[in-house]
Amino acid sequence: MYQIVRTVSACLALFLGSALIGNLWLVALDAISLGNAALGLIFLLLALGLMGDQRLSLVLTALACAPALLSPPVSGEVNIVTLGQYLLFGLCVLLIIIHPRYRSLNKA
């Protein structure tokens, strides 16, 4: 179950990164849109880290989702990227909690 949830979170991070970068084609180029694209690049790199088995990528991904958690949407409506960040944060916290810390004992 752990590996399946981790793979789902990697796919979700990949989707979020692609969506944030792809948003450049839909909006005017300004500092906010370029900042969102930079966050998308970070999510793409974190998706590569989530394909591994270390906890550092889980913690960094949860921290990358922090801006969406700390600032409510201005317009009042929540888009799919914000919902994806909420879901990714929840998955990362779940994976940090259920991380198999003693894998070498289970192999014996």
Beta strands, then each sheet from edge to edge (+ up, - down):
end
